[in-house]
Amino acid sequence: MANVGFVGLGIMGHPMAGHLIDAGHTLYLYDIKPVPAELTGKGGIACANATEVAKNTDIIITMVPDTPHVGAALFGEGGIAAGLTPGKIVVDMSSIAPVETKEYARKINELGCDYLDAPVSGGEVGAKAASLTIMVGGPEAAFETVKPLFEKMGKNITLVGGNGDGQTTKVANQIIVALNILAVSEALLFASKAGADPAKVRQALMGGFANSRILEVHGERIVKRTFAPGFRIELHQKDLNLALNGARQLQMALPATAVAQQLFSAVAAQGGAALDHSALVKALELLAGHTVAPDA
């Protein structure tokens, strides 16, 4: 069993860290908010800062909201870098910019440590069920060392390439998810305004070529009007910003991604930034003057 550090214990990090404790690992924990009592009650050790976490562990995981937060967790005052010694492994499981990821990896490598970028897909549901998809960039030896920990948090775990490639894969994932939510939203809205029962339409489509995990999970949210967040619109906006900024750097167009981002922005402008990303349908409903189903 390993001594593992975990920095960032929010909606995703909390259950992920809990699975590692349940597996018998000793976890040193830090968050800008108080460490959840559930984790310390199971044996997790709360630390005063991320430096203390790094000093006491060989593998340090970060799970924080955005690129600047990772930079602060690694290199800010009381950050992880100050507690590193050669041979340790830093694993960032946040979803952040690939370019900055490569720079963070370079700085950690200069301290004699390995770096893995290992963003996840599956949201709160996947974090709680330990069924996350984990996309990893970094050296193979470090990946093999950390893989037993990944297996306690996820199911589909892939080393896709070098540092930055994990984050690039996550951005690609978020493009696909956003456009699938848009497609399901348009289809169910069309069916509903045409007079069909959207719940029955969804059920029929799940038996054909249009079936998808998005239709199954988010289609149900749209029909039942259950928009409590599994993955907030504001976080998906952040991920699509990474996609669109990356596209500009690569001198390419992502027109459908840009449309999805504008629709997310429309929902956020109406106070929906903290809703589940399936609430993208609300922007389309506004344009159509019709809702897929009555709000609960």
KEKE-3310 file (N, C-alpha, C; in steps of 0.2 Angstrom, whole numbers, plus 5000, padded with zeros to 4 digits):
npx = (5004:5002:5009:4999:4996:4983:4977:4964:4948:4935:4919:4922:4935:4933:4925:4934:4946:4941:4939:4952:4957:4948:4953:4964:4975:4986:4981:4986:4979:4973:4964:4958:4947:4940:4945:4935:4925:4921:4932:4943:4938:4939:4952:4960:4973:4973:4981:4991:4995:4999:5012:5016:5008:5015:5028:5026:5022:5024:5017:5008:4992:4983:4967:4959:4950:4954:4966:4975:4973:4979:4992:4994:4993:5004:5015:5013:5013:5016:5015:5015:5027:5037:5038:5043:5055:5068:5062:5049:5031:5020:5003:4992:4975:4965:4956:4964:4973:4982:4995:5000:5001:5012:5022:5021:5024:5038:5044:5042:5049:5062:5064:5068:5057:5043:5029:5012:4999:4982:4968:4950:4934:4917:4911:4902:4895:4902:4914:4909:4905:4917:4920:4927:4933:4950:4962:4978:4994:5011:5027:5029:5034:5031:5017:5014:5017:5008:4996:4989:4982:4975:4966:4958:4949:4944:4938:4941:4956:4969:4985:4989:5000:5013:5017:5004:4997:4987:4978:4975:4967:4957:4951:4946:4937:4928:4923:4916:4906:4899:4894:4886:4876:4870:4865:4856:4847:4842:4835:4825:4818:4813:4805:4796:4790:4783:4773:4775:4778:4791:4798:4794:4799:4813:4815:4812:4822:4833:4835:4840:4852:4855:4857:4865:4877:4875:4861:4855:4858:4858:4848:4837:4838:4834:4821:4815:4818:4828:4841:4851:4868:4878:4889:4894:4888:4897:4909:4910:4910:4923:4931:4928:4932:4946:4947:4943:4953:4964:4962:4963:4977:4981:4977:4965:4947:4933:4918:4906:4908:4910:4897:4890:4897:4892:4879:4879:4884:4873:4863:4870:4870:4857:4857:4861:4873:4878:4871:4868:4876:4868:4857:4859:4849:4840:4843:4840:4827:4822:4824:4815:4803:4797:4796:4804:4798:4787:4793:4798)
npy = (4994:5011:5028:5041:5057:5069:5083:5094:5092:5092:5091:5080:5076:5072:5059:5052:5052:5045:5032:5028:5028:5018:5007:5004:5012:5025:5041:5058:5073:5088:5103:5119:5122:5116:5099:5086:5078:5065:5059:5060:5053:5040:5038:5046:5059:5075:5089:5104:5112:5110:5108:5100:5089:5084:5081:5070:5060:5048:5048:5061:5068:5079:5087:5099:5114:5122:5128:5139:5136:5123:5127:5135:5126:5118:5126:5138:5148:5137:5126:5111:5108:5113:5103:5092:5078:5070:5057:5056:5056:5066:5068:5075:5076:5085:5095:5104:5116:5110:5115:5123:5112:5105:5113:5114:5100:5100:5108:5101:5089:5095:5095:5082:5073:5063:5067:5066:5069:5067:5068:5066:5058:5057:5062:5067:5056:5045:5047:5044:5031:5025:5023:5030:5036:5037:5047:5047:5056:5055:5048:5030:5021:5028:5029:5015:5013:5021:5016:5005:5014:5022:5012:5010:5021:5022:5014:5013:5015:5023:5025:5038:5044:5056:5069:5081:5075:5068:5078:5084:5074:5074:5087:5084:5074:5082:5090:5081:5077:5089:5092:5080:5082:5093:5088:5078:5087:5095:5086:5080:5091:5095:5084:5085:5098:5095:5087:5075:5062:5066:5057:5045:5045:5046:5034:5025:5029:5024:5011:5011:5016:5029:5028:5032:5036:5048:5051:5042:5046:5060:5063:5058:5067:5079:5076:5074:5085:5087:5095:5097:5098:5086:5088:5104:5118:5129:5123:5115:5125:5130:5120:5120:5132:5129:5121:5129:5139:5132:5128:5140:5142:5131:5135:5132:5128:5126:5125:5119:5117:5130:5135:5127:5132:5145:5143:5137:5148:5156:5150:5152:5166:5167:5164:5151:5145:5136:5125:5107:5101:5096:5105:5114:5113:5122:5134:5132:5129:5142:5149:5142:5144:5135:5121:5105:5097:5100:5110:5104)
npz = (5000:4997:5001:4998:4991:4990:4983:4982:4985:4980:4972:4963:4967:4981:4982:4974:4981:4992:4988:4986:4999:5004:4998:5005:5005:5013:5014:5012:5014:5006:5005:4999:5006:5022:5025:5020:5033:5032:5025:5034:5044:5040:5040:5033:5032:5037:5030:5032:5021:5004:5002:5013:5011:5000:5005:5013:5005:4991:4979:4972:4969:4960:4959:4954:4949:4937:4925:4931:4944:4946:4943:4954:4965:4962:4962:4969:4985:4998:4990:4980:4974:4983:4992:4986:4982:4973:4962:4966:4960:4952:4949:4939:4939:4935:4923:4911:4902:4888:4883:4894:4903:4898:4901:4915:4918:4913:4923:4934:4931:4931:4944:4947:4947:4941:4930:4927:4916:4919:4915:4918:4913:4915:4926:4941:4944:4939:4947:4959:4957:4954:4941:4931:4916:4911:4905:4900:4900:4898:4905:4902:4912:4924:4923:4924:4937:4944:4939:4947:4956:4948:4944:4955:4954:4942:4926:4912:4907:4899:4892:4883:4877:4877:4890:4891:4881:4887:4892:4880:4874:4883:4880:4867:4871:4877:4867:4860:4869:4872:4859:4857:4867:4862:4850:4855:4863:4853:4845:4854:4857:4845:4843:4853:4851:4839:4844:4849:4862:4872:4880:4876:4863:4866:4872:4861:4852:4859:4855:4843:4830:4834:4847:4862:4876:4880:4876:4884:4897:4898:4890:4898:4909:4903:4899:4911:4918:4927:4932:4942:4946:4938:4931:4929:4919:4918:4920:4909:4899:4902:4897:4884:4880:4881:4870:4859:4860:4858:4845:4838:4840:4833:4821:4815:4812:4823:4821:4825:4839:4843:4842:4851:4863:4863:4865:4878:4885:4883:4892:4904:4905:4909:4922:4924:4925:4935:4933:4927:4913:4904:4903:4893:4884:4887:4881:4868:4869:4873:4861:4853:4859:4867:4878:4881:4890:4904:4917:4932)
capx = (5000:5006:5007:4997:4994:4977:4975:4958:4943:4928:4914:4925:4941:4931:4924:4940:4951:4938:4940:4959:4957:4944:4958:4969:4981:4986:4981:4987:4974:4973:4960:4957:4941:4941:4945:4929:4926:4920:4938:4947:4935:4941:4959:4964:4976:4972:4987:4990:4996:5001:5019:5016:5006:5021:5033:5024:5020:5028:5013:5004:4987:4979:4961:4956:4945:4956:4974:4978:4972:4984:4998:4995:4994:5010:5021:5012:5015:5013:5013:5018:5034:5041:5039:5046:5061:5068:5059:5041:5027:5015:4998:4986:4969:4961:4955:4967:4976:4988:5001:5002:5003:5019:5026:5021:5028:5045:5046:5042:5055:5068:5065:5069:5051:5039:5023:5007:4992:4977:4961:4945:4928:4912:4907:4901:4892:4908:4918:4907:4905:4924:4920:4929:4938:4956:4966:4985:5000:5017:5031:5026:5036:5027:5010:5013:5018:5002:4990:4985:4978:4969:4961:4953:4945:4941:4938:4944:4962:4973:4991:4988:5006:5018:5014:5000:4992:4981:4974:4972:4962:4951:4948:4943:4931:4923:4920:4911:4901:4895:4890:4881:4871:4867:4861:4850:4843:4838:4831:4820:4814:4809:4800:4791:4786:4779:4768:4776:4780:4798:4800:4793:4804:4819:4815:4813:4829:4839:4835:4843:4858:4855:4858:4872:4877:4872:4854:4853:4858:4856:4841:4833:4838:4831:4814:4813:4820:4833:4847:4856:4874:4883:4895:4892:4889:4903:4915:4911:4912:4930:4934:4927:4937:4952:4946:4943:4959:4969:4960:4966:4984:4983:4975:4959:4940:4929:4912:4900:4910:4909:4890:4889:4899:4888:4872:4881:4884:4866:4861:4874:4868:4851:4858:4861:4880:4879:4866:4871:4877:4862:4853:4860:4843:4836:4845:4836:4820:4821:4824:4809:4797:4794:4800:4804:4793:4786:4798:4796)
capy = (5000:5017:5034:5045:5064:5071:5090:5096:5087:5095:5086:5074:5074:5069:5052:5048:5050:5040:5025:5026:5026:5012:5002:5003:5017:5030:5047:5064:5077:5096:5107:5126:5121:5110:5092:5082:5074:5058:5056:5059:5048:5034:5037:5051:5063:5082:5093:5112:5114:5105:5106:5095:5083:5081:5079:5064:5055:5047:5050:5066:5069:5085:5087:5106:5116:5125:5129:5143:5132:5118:5131:5137:5120:5115:5131:5143:5147:5131:5121:5104:5108:5114:5097:5086:5076:5066:5050:5056:5057:5071:5066:5080:5073:5091:5096:5110:5117:5105:5119:5124:5105:5103:5118:5111:5094:5102:5111:5095:5085:5098:5093:5075:5069:5062:5070:5063:5072:5061:5070:5060:5059:5053:5067:5065:5049:5041:5048:5040:5024:5022:5021:5036:5035:5041:5048:5049:5058:5055:5042:5024:5019:5032:5027:5008:5014:5024:5012:5002:5019:5023:5006:5011:5026:5022:5008:5013:5019:5023:5029:5040:5048:5060:5075:5085:5071:5066:5084:5085:5069:5076:5092:5081:5071:5087:5092:5076:5077:5095:5091:5075:5085:5098:5084:5076:5092:5097:5080:5079:5098:5094:5079:5088:5103:5092:5084:5068:5062:5065:5052:5039:5046:5044:5026:5022:5030:5021:5005:5011:5018:5035:5027:5035:5037:5055:5050:5038:5049:5067:5063:5057:5073:5084:5075:5074:5092:5086:5099:5097:5096:5081:5092:5111:5121:5133:5119:5113:5131:5131:5115:5122:5137:5126:5118:5135:5143:5127:5128:5146:5141:5127:5138:5128:5130:5121:5129:5116:5118:5137:5135:5124:5136:5150:5140:5136:5155:5159:5148:5155:5172:5167:5162:5144:5142:5130:5119:5102:5103:5095:5111:5117:5113:5128:5139:5130:5130:5149:5150:5138:5146:5128:5117:5098:5095:5105:5110:5100)
capz = (5000:4996:5004:4992:4992:4986:4983:4979:4987:4978:4969:4960:4971:4987:4981:4971:4987:4996:4985:4988:5007:5005:4995:5010:5005:5017:5011:5015:5011:5007:5000:5002:5011:5027:5022:5023:5039:5030:5023:5040:5048:5037:5041:5029:5036:5034:5030:5033:5015:4999:5003:5018:5007:4995:5009:5016:5000:4985:4973:4974:4964:4961:4956:4955:4944:4931:4924:4936:4951:4946:4944:4961:4969:4961:4962:4973:4992:5001:4985:4980:4972:4988:4996:4982:4982:4967:4962:4967:4954:4952:4944:4938:4936:4933:4915:4910:4895:4886:4883:4901:4906:4896:4905:4922:4918:4913:4929:4939:4929:4933:4951:4947:4948:4935:4929:4923:4916:4919:4916:4918:4911:4919:4931:4948:4944:4938:4952:4965:4956:4952:4934:4927:4910:4913:4899:4903:4896:4902:4904:4903:4919:4929:4922:4927:4945:4946:4937:4952:4960:4943:4944:4961:4953:4935:4922:4905:4908:4893:4891:4876:4874:4882:4893:4887:4877:4891:4892:4873:4873:4887:4876:4862:4874:4879:4861:4858:4874:4870:4853:4858:4871:4858:4846:4859:4864:4847:4843:4859:4857:4839:4844:4858:4848:4834:4847:4851:4869:4871:4884:4872:4858:4868:4873:4854:4849:4862:4852:4836:4829:4837:4854:4865:4883:4881:4875:4889:4904:4898:4888:4903:4913:4899:4899:4918:4920:4933:4930:4947:4942:4939:4928:4928:4913:4919:4919:4902:4896:4903:4893:4877:4879:4880:4863:4855:4861:4855:4838:4836:4840:4827:4814:4812:4814:4826:4821:4829:4846:4845:4843:4858:4868:4863:4869:4885:4887:4884:4898:4909:4905:4912:4929:4924:4925:4939:4931:4924:4906:4900:4903:4887:4880:4889:4876:4862:4871:4872:4854:4850:4862:4868:4882:4879:4895:4909:4922:4939)
cpx = (5004:5004:5005:4994:4988:4976:4969:4952:4936:4923:4916:4931:4939:4930:4930:4945:4948:4939:4948:4960:4954:4949:4964:4975:4980:4986:4982:4984:4975:4968:4959:4951:4943:4941:4939:4930:4925:4927:4943:4944:4937:4948:4963:4967:4976:4979:4986:4991:4998:5008:5020:5013:5012:5026:5032:5022:5024:5024:5008:4999:4984:4972:4957:4953:4948:4964:4977:4978:4978:4991:5000:4996:5001:5016:5019:5014:5012:5012:5017:5025:5039:5043:5041:5053:5062:5065:5051:5038:5021:5010:4993:4980:4964:4961:4958:4970:4982:4995:5004:5004:5010:5024:5027:5025:5036:5048:5047:5048:5061:5070:5067:5063:5047:5033:5018:5001:4987:4970:4956:4938:4923:4908:4907:4899:4898:4913:4916:4907:4912:4924:4922:4933:4944:4960:4973:4990:5006:5021:5028:5028:5032:5020:5009:5013:5011:4996:4986:4980:4973:4964:4956:4948:4942:4941:4942:4950:4967:4979:4991:4995:5010:5014:5010:4995:4986:4976:4971:4966:4956:4947:4944:4936:4926:4919:4914:4905:4896:4891:4885:4875:4867:4862:4855:4845:4839:4833:4824:4815:4810:4804:4794:4787:4781:4773:4769:4778:4787:4801:4800:4798:4811:4820:4816:4820:4834:4839:4838:4850:4860:4857:4865:4871:4873:4864:4851:4852:4856:4849:4836:4832:4834:4823:4811:4814:4824:4840:4851:4862:4877:4890:4892:4893:4896:4909:4916:4912:4920:4933:4933:4931:4944:4952:4947:4950:4964:4968:4963:4974:4986:4980:4970:4953:4937:4922:4907:4902:4909:4901:4888:4891:4894:4881:4873:4881:4877:4862:4864:4872:4861:4851:4859:4868:4882:4875:4870:4871:4872:4857:4855:4854:4839:4837:4841:4829:4818:4820:4817:4803:4793:4799:4799:4798:4792:4791:4794:4794)
cpy = (5006:5023:5039:5052:5065:5078:5092:5090:5090:5089:5080:5072:5070:5061:5048:5047:5045:5033:5023:5024:5019:5006:5000:5007:5022:5037:5053:5069:5085:5098:5114:5127:5116:5103:5089:5078:5066:5055:5055:5054:5041:5033:5042:5056:5070:5086:5100:5115:5109:5103:5100:5089:5080:5078:5072:5058:5054:5049:5055:5068:5075:5085:5094:5109:5118:5126:5133:5139:5127:5122:5133:5131:5117:5120:5137:5143:5141:5126:5115:5104:5109:5108:5091:5085:5071:5059:5050:5057:5061:5069:5072:5077:5079:5091:5103:5110:5113:5109:5120:5117:5103:5107:5115:5105:5095:5104:5105:5091:5088:5097:5086:5071:5068:5066:5067:5067:5067:5063:5064:5063:5054:5056:5064:5058:5044:5041:5043:5033:5021:5020:5026:5033:5040:5041:5051:5050:5058:5049:5035:5021:5022:5030:5020:5008:5016:5020:5009:5007:5021:5018:5006:5017:5026:5015:5008:5018:5018:5028:5031:5043:5051:5065:5079:5081:5069:5072:5085:5080:5071:5082:5089:5077:5076:5090:5088:5076:5083:5094:5086:5078:5090:5094:5081:5081:5094:5092:5080:5086:5097:5090:5082:5093:5100:5088:5077:5068:5061:5059:5045:5039:5044:5037:5023:5023:5026:5013:5005:5014:5025:5034:5030:5035:5044:5055:5047:5042:5056:5068:5063:5064:5079:5083:5076:5081:5092:5089:5100:5095:5090:5084:5099:5114:5125:5129:5117:5119:5132:5126:5117:5128:5135:5124:5124:5139:5138:5127:5134:5145:5136:5129:5134:5130:5124:5124:5126:5117:5125:5138:5133:5129:5142:5149:5139:5144:5158:5157:5151:5162:5173:5164:5154:5141:5136:5124:5113:5104:5101:5100:5116:5118:5119:5134:5138:5131:5137:5151:5147:5141:5140:5125:5109:5095:5100:5105:5107:5106)
cpz = (5000:5000:4998:4995:4988:4988:4979:4980:4986:4976:4966:4965:4978:4986:4978:4977:4992:4994:4986:4995:5008:5003:5000:5010:5010:5013:5015:5011:5012:5002:5003:5007:5016:5023:5025:5028:5037:5028:5029:5044:5046:5037:5037:5034:5033:5035:5030:5026:5010:4999:5008:5015:5004:5000:5012:5012:4994:4978:4975:4968:4966:4957:4958:4949:4937:4931:4929:4943:4951:4947:4951:4966:4968:4964:4967:4980:4995:4996:4985:4979:4978:4993:4992:4983:4976:4968:4964:4960:4956:4947:4944:4935:4934:4925:4914:4903:4894:4886:4890:4905:4904:4900:4912:4923:4917:4919:4934:4937:4931:4941:4952:4948:4941:4935:4925:4922:4915:4920:4915:4915:4914:4924:4938:4949:4944:4944:4958:4964:4954:4945:4929:4921:4912:4907:4901:4898:4901:4901:4906:4910:4925:4929:4925:4934:4947:4944:4942:4956:4955:4943:4950:4959:4946:4932:4916:4906:4902:4894:4884:4873:4879:4885:4889:4883:4880:4891:4885:4872:4877:4883:4871:4865:4875:4873:4859:4862:4872:4864:4853:4862:4867:4853:4849:4861:4858:4845:4848:4858:4850:4840:4848:4855:4842:4837:4850:4858:4869:4875:4880:4866:4860:4869:4866:4851:4852:4859:4845:4836:4832:4845:4856:4873:4885:4881:4881:4896:4903:4895:4893:4908:4909:4899:4906:4921:4926:4931:4936:4944:4944:4936:4926:4922:4913:4918:4912:4897:4896:4898:4886:4875:4878:4872:4858:4855:4857:4847:4835:4835:4834:4821:4811:4815:4818:4827:4825:4837:4848:4846:4850:4864:4869:4867:4876:4888:4888:4890:4904:4910:4909:4919:4929:4924:4929:4938:4928:4916:4901:4899:4897:4883:4882:4884:4870:4863:4871:4865:4851:4853:4865:4873:4880:4884:4900:4914:4929:4944)
residu = (MET:ALA:ASN:VAL:GLY:PHE:VAL:GLY:LEU:GLY:ILE:MET:GLY:HIS:PRO:MET:ALA:GLY:HIS:LEU:ILE:ASP:ALA:GLY:HIS:THR:LEU:TYR:LEU:TYR:ASP:ILE:LYS:PRO:VAL:PRO:ALA:GLU:LEU:THR:GLY:LYS:GLY:GLY:ILE:ALA:CYS:ALA:ASN:ALA:THR:GLU:VAL:ALA:LYS:ASN:THR:ASP:ILE:ILE:ILE:THR:MET:VAL:PRO:ASP:THR:PRO:HIS:VAL:GLY:ALA:ALA:LEU:PHE:GLY:GLU:GLY:GLY:ILE:ALA:ALA:GLY:LEU:THR:PRO:GLY:LYS:ILE:VAL:VAL:ASP:MET:SER:SER:ILE:ALA:PRO:VAL:GLU:THR:LYS:GLU:TYR:ALA:ARG:LYS:ILE:ASN:GLU:LEU:GLY:CYS:ASP:TYR:LEU:ASP:ALA:PRO:VAL:SER:GLY:GLY:GLU:VAL:GLY:ALA:LYS:ALA:ALA:SER:LEU:THR:ILE:MET:VAL:GLY:GLY:PRO:GLU:ALA:ALA:PHE:GLU:THR:VAL:LYS:PRO:LEU:PHE:GLU:LYS:MET:GLY:LYS:ASN:ILE:THR:LEU:VAL:GLY:GLY:ASN:GLY:ASP:GLY:GLN:THR:THR:LYS:VAL:ALA:ASN:GLN:ILE:ILE:VAL:ALA:LEU:ASN:ILE:LEU:ALA:VAL:SER:GLU:ALA:LEU:LEU:PHE:ALA:SER:LYS:ALA:GLY:ALA:ASP:PRO:ALA:LYS:VAL:ARG:GLN:ALA:LEU:MET:GLY:GLY:PHE:ALA:ASN:SER:ARG:ILE:LEU:GLU:VAL:HIS:GLY:GLU:ARG:ILE:VAL:LYS:ARG:THR:PHE:ALA:PRO:GLY:PHE:ARG:ILE:GLU:LEU:HIS:GLN:LYS:ASP:LEU:ASN:LEU:ALA:LEU:ASN:GLY:ALA:ARG:GLN:LEU:GLN:MET:ALA:LEU:PRO:ALA:THR:ALA:VAL:ALA:GLN:GLN:LEU:PHE:SER:ALA:VAL:ALA:ALA:GLN:GLY:GLY:ALA:ALA:LEU:ASP:HIS:SER:ALA:LEU:VAL:LYS:ALA:LEU:GLU:LEU:LEU:ALA:GLY:HIS:THR:VAL:ALA:PRO:ASP:ALA)
# end
